[in-house]
């Protein structure tokens, strides 16, 4: 790592005045292994990873109340306290939508563990984007974090709640001082546009950012959601820029089962398992070619594959959210955050791409 790569650049989030590191730490991977087996639960190890990232300027964090049933937010708050980090030195994003109840333990995931009709009733008002749930969830996230939120995001679209109710509630969360801004995640373009129109019509706070599932082998959001975001000055902060790790390693020729990581085996990440690549699979020839080209370019530049995939997302005008499970991954992220790809290199990486059905969850 050169002297110029000791720190990552900071940029404005869209056209807002909020500045963030150009790579964001995804805190889904910090919490309880009982929630998901691949999650890191050693707090001292987590703190070392976060501190190393912090020391190199990676000080923007994306979490959610869903992650480890609230524990991810708690760990992030503990990190700030452990190192006496002043609040104005970091940027915190979290999300609302999923059912969360700390009283049943941090291993609980309502989306997976609902087994009885009674449980469904218990969580009837503890999910979605109703006014009641948004206000309750925002207060609980602030309590767990031990501080205010910078960007409060809707995790998914809620078809059971009027969009006007959702946007008014989010506006009130800002006005109450619980968050400074609002954003959205994993949204269809039409839903996102409608939310923005409702807010503008009523003079309410609008979304300043949107998360999309966007990487070198998943580019469908370029045509609608990302296009609209760029046109209107909304910051794009994609999740899974490495496609769950698929872009960070060579193409596998073995069986799907043996080549899946713990994260890819998790039911929540079935979409990632679909991209486990075998060199002899004609249905995935485009993806195989892209991964091979990432490897070629990584060798040429003497950097990791992860750095190439990360740099591509940044080149496209977005700030990727990246999960970290080791201090070595922090090094890769710093390199990727500073790496410049020229137009010929970008064209070479993108050339094999073939459109797929857009991921929606």
C-alpha positions in Angstrom: 0.0 0.0 0.0 1.5 3.3 -1.1 1.5 6.5 1.0 -1.2 7.8 -1.3 -3.4 4.9 -0.3 -3.2 5.3 3.4 -6.6 7.0 3.5 -9.7 6.6 1.4 -11.3 9.6 -0.3 -14.4 11.3 1.0 -17.3 12.5 -1.2 -20.7 14.0 -0.9 -23.6 11.6 -0.7 -25.4 12.5 -3.9 -26.2 16.2 -4.0 -26.6 16.4 -0.2 -24.1 18.2 2.0 -23.4 15.0 3.9 -19.9 13.7 3.2 -19.1 10.0 3.5 -16.1 7.7 2.8 -16.2 6.5 -0.7 -16.5 2.9 0.6 -18.9 2.0 3.4 -18.6 -0.8 5.9 -21.5 -3.2 5.8 -22.2 -4.2 9.5 -24.4 -7.1 8.6 -21.4 -9.4 9.2 -21.1 -8.3 12.9 -23.4 -9.9 15.5 -24.5 -13.4 16.4 -23.6 -16.7 14.6 -26.9 -18.0 15.8 -28.6 -15.4 13.6 -26.4 -16.5 10.6 -23.5 -18.9 10.8 -21.1 -16.7 8.8 -21.5 -13.7 11.0 -18.5 -12.7 13.2 -19.4 -12.7 16.9 -15.9 -12.0 18.4 -16.3 -8.4 19.5 -12.6 -7.9 20.0 -11.9 -9.1 16.5 -14.7 -6.8 15.2 -13.3 -3.8 17.1 -9.8 -4.4 15.6 -11.3 -4.5 12.1 -13.3 -1.4 12.6 -10.4 0.5 14.2 -8.1 -0.3 11.4 -10.7 0.9 8.9 -11.3 4.0 11.0 -7.6 4.8 11.1 -7.5 4.8 7.3 -10.6 7.0 6.9 -13.3 4.3 6.4 -15.7 5.8 8.8 -19.1 5.3 7.2 -21.2 2.3 8.5 -24.3 0.7 7.1 -26.3 -1.4 9.6 -30.0 -2.3 10.2 -32.2 -3.2 13.2 -32.7 -6.6 11.5 -29.0 -7.6 11.6 -28.6 -10.1 14.5 -31.9 -8.8 15.8 -30.4 -5.5 16.9 -27.0 -6.7 18.1 -25.2 -5.2 15.0 -26.3 -1.8 16.1 -25.3 -2.4 19.7 -21.8 -3.5 18.6 -21.3 -0.4 16.5 -22.3 1.7 19.4 -19.9 -0.2 21.7 -17.1 0.4 19.2 -17.5 4.2 19.3 -17.5 4.2 23.1 -14.5 1.8 23.4 -12.3 4.2 21.4 -13.9 7.4 22.6 -14.7 8.3 19.0 -16.4 11.7 18.7 -19.7 11.4 16.9 -18.9 14.0 14.3 -16.0 11.8 13.0 -18.3 9.0 11.7 -21.4 8.5 9.6 -24.0 6.0 10.6 -26.7 4.5 8.3 -29.3 2.1 9.6 -32.6 0.7 8.3 -36.2 -0.1 9.2 -38.8 -2.6 7.9 -38.1 -6.1 9.4 -39.6 -7.5 12.6 -37.2 -7.1 15.5 -37.6 -8.1 19.2 -34.5 -8.2 21.4 -36.4 -9.9 24.2 -36.3 -13.2 22.3 -32.5 -13.1 21.9 -30.1 -12.0 19.2 -30.3 -15.3 17.3 -33.9 -14.7 16.3 -34.8 -13.7 12.7 -38.5 -13.3 12.4 -38.3 -13.6 8.6 -36.9 -17.1 9.0 -38.3 -18.2 12.4 -42.0 -17.4 12.2 -43.6 -20.7 12.9 -47.0 -20.1 14.4 -50.0 -17.9 13.8 -49.5 -16.4 17.2 -46.0 -15.2 16.3 -47.5 -13.5 13.3 -50.0 -11.7 15.5 -47.2 -10.8 18.0 -45.3 -9.0 15.3 -48.3 -7.5 13.4 -47.3 -3.9 14.3 -43.6 -4.7 14.7 -42.8 -4.8 11.0 -43.2 -2.9 7.8 -43.3 0.9 7.2 -46.3 2.0 9.2 -46.0 5.2 11.1 -46.2 3.3 14.4 -43.4 0.9 13.4 -41.1 3.5 11.9 -41.3 5.8 15.0 -40.8 2.9 17.4 -38.0 1.4 15.4 -36.2 4.7 15.0 -36.2 5.3 18.8 -35.0 1.7 19.4 -32.2 2.0 16.9 -31.0 5.3 18.5 -31.1 3.5 21.9 -29.0 0.6 20.7 -26.5 2.8 18.8 -26.3 5.2 21.8 -26.5 8.1 19.4 -28.5 9.7 16.6 -28.6 8.3 13.0 -27.2 10.1 10.0 -29.3 8.3 7.3 -32.4 6.3 8.2 -33.3 4.0 5.4 -36.4 1.9 4.5 -35.0 -1.6 4.1 -37.7 -2.8 1.7 -40.9 -1.6 0.1 -44.1 -2.2 2.2 -47.2 -2.9 0.0 -49.4 -2.9 3.1 -48.8 0.7 4.1 -49.8 3.8 2.1 -46.7 5.6 0.8 -47.9 8.9 2.2 -48.0 7.4 5.7 -44.4 6.1 5.3 -43.0 9.4 4.0 -44.8 11.5 6.7 -43.4 9.2 9.4 -39.9 9.4 8.0 -40.2 13.2 7.8 -41.2 13.3 11.5 -38.2 11.1 12.4 -36.0 13.8 10.9 -37.9 16.6 12.6 -37.6 14.8 16.0 -33.9 14.7 15.6 -33.5 10.9 15.5 -31.9 11.1 12.1 -30.4 13.8 9.9 -31.5 12.4 6.5 -33.5 9.5 5.0 -32.7 6.9 2.3 -34.1 3.7 0.7 -32.8 0.2 0.0 -33.5 -2.4 -2.6 -36.4 -0.5 -4.3 -38.0 -0.7 -7.6 -37.6 2.5 -9.5 -41.3 3.2 -9.8 -41.8 2.8 -6.0 -38.8 5.0 -5.3 -40.0 7.7 -7.7 -43.4 7.7 -6.1 -42.0 8.1 -2.6 -39.9 11.1 -3.8 -42.9 12.7 -5.5 -45.0 12.4 -2.4 -42.4 14.0 -0.3 -41.8 16.8 -2.8 -45.5 17.5 -3.2 -46.0 17.8 0.6 -42.7 19.7 1.4 -41.3 16.7 3.3 -37.7 15.5 3.5 -36.8 13.4 0.5 -34.5 10.4 0.2 -30.8 11.5 -0.3 -29.6 7.9 -1.1 -30.6 4.6 -2.4 -29.1 1.1 -2.1 -29.2 -1.2 -5.1 -27.9 -4.7 -5.7 -25.2 -3.7 -8.2 -22.0 -5.2 -9.3 -20.2 -6.3 -12.4 -22.5 -9.3 -12.9 -25.7 -7.6 -11.8 -26.2 -4.3 -13.6 -30.0 -4.2 -14.3 -30.5 -1.2 -12.0 -28.4 0.9 -14.4 -31.4 1.3 -16.6 -34.0 2.6 -14.2 -33.2 3.0 -10.5 -29.6 4.1 -10.8 -30.4 6.2 -13.8 -33.1 8.1 -12.0 -30.9 8.5 -8.9 -28.0 10.0 -10.9 -30.4 12.3 -12.8 -31.9 13.7 -9.6 -28.8 13.8 -7.4 -29.6 10.9 -5.2 -26.5 9.1 -3.9 -26.1 5.4 -5.0 -24.6 3.1 -2.3 -24.8 -0.5 -3.7 -24.7 -3.5 -1.5 -22.9 -6.7 -2.4 -20.4 -5.1 -4.8 -18.5 -8.4 -4.8 -21.7 -10.5 -5.5 -21.3 -12.2 -2.2 -17.7 -13.0 -2.8 -18.2 -14.5 -6.3 -16.1 -11.7 -7.9 -13.4 -12.0 -5.4 -12.2 -15.5 -6.3 -11.5 -17.7 -9.3 -14.3 -19.6 -11.1 -14.9 -22.9 -9.5 -15.1 -26.1 -11.5 -16.3 -28.3 -8.6 -19.8 -29.0 -7.4 -22.1 -26.2 -6.3 -22.3 -27.6 -2.7 -18.5 -27.7 -2.2 -17.9 -24.3 -3.7 -20.5 -22.4 -1.6 -19.3 -20.3 1.3 -21.2 -20.2 4.5 -22.7 -16.9 3.5 -23.8 -18.2 0.1 -25.4 -21.3 1.8 -27.7 -19.1 4.0 -31.3 -19.1 2.8 -31.3 -15.3 2.7 -28.6 -15.3 0.1 -30.0 -17.8 -2.4 -29.6 -15.2 -5.1 -25.8 -15.3 -4.5 -25.8 -19.1 -4.7 -27.2 -18.8 -8.1 -24.0 -17.1 -9.2 -21.6 -19.8 -8.1 -19.8 -20.3 -11.4 -18.5 -23.3 -13.1 -16.3 -22.9 -16.2 -18.3 -25.5 -18.1 -21.7 -24.0 -17.5 -22.9 -22.4 -20.8 -25.7 -20.6 -19.0 -23.2 -18.6 -17.0 -20.6 -18.0 -19.8 -20.9 -14.2 -19.5 -20.4 -14.2 -15.8 -17.5 -16.6 -16.0 -15.8 -14.4 -18.6 -16.3 -11.3 -16.4 -14.8 -13.1 -13.4 -11.8 -14.3 -15.5 -11.2 -10.7 -16.7 -11.3 -9.4 -13.2 -8.6 -11.9 -12.4 -6.5 -10.9 -15.4 -6.7 -7.2 -14.5 -6.0 -7.9 -10.9 -2.8 -9.7 -11.8 -1.8 -6.9 -14.2 -2.2 -4.3 -11.5 -0.9 -6.5 -8.7 -4.0 -6.0 -6.6 -6.8 -8.3 -5.3 -9.9 -9.2 -7.3 -11.9 -7.5 -4.6 -10.1 -4.3 -5.2 -10.9 -4.4 -8.9 -14.6 -5.1 -8.4 -14.8 -2.3 -5.8 -13.0 0.2 -8.0 -15.4 -0.6 -10.8 -18.4 0.4 -8.7 -16.7 3.6 -7.6 -15.9 4.4 -11.3 -19.7 4.1 -12.0 -20.3 6.9 -9.6 -21.4 4.9 -6.6 -20.1 4.3 -3.1 -20.2 0.5 -2.4 -21.1 -1.1 0.9 -18.6 -3.9 1.7 -18.6 -6.5 4.4 -15.4 -7.1 6.3 -14.4 -10.2 8.2 -10.6 -9.6 8.6 -8.0 -6.9 8.8 -6.6 -8.1 5.5 -10.0 -7.3 3.9 -9.5 -3.7 5.1 -6.3 -3.5 3.1 -8.1 -4.7 0.0 -10.8 -2.1 0.6 -8.3 0.7 1.0 -6.6 -0.2 -2.3 -10.0 -0.6 -4.1 -11.1 2.8 -2.8 -8.1 4.5 -4.3 -7.7 2.5 -7.5 -8.4 4.2 -10.8 -9.6 2.3 -13.8 -9.3 3.8 -17.2 -12.1 3.6 -19.8 -10.5 0.8 -21.7 -10.2 -1.3 -18.6 -13.8 -0.6 -17.6 -14.9 -1.5 -21.2 -12.9 -4.8 -21.0 -14.6 -5.7 -17.7 -18.1 -4.9 -18.9 -17.9 -6.3 -22.4 -19.2 -9.9 -21.7 -22.2 -8.8 -19.7 -25.6 -10.1 -20.6 -28.8 -8.8 -19.0 -30.5 -11.1 -16.4 -33.8 -10.9 -14.6 -33.5 -8.0 -12.1 -32.9 -9.2 -8.5 -35.9 -8.2 -6.3 -36.3 -9.1 -2.6 
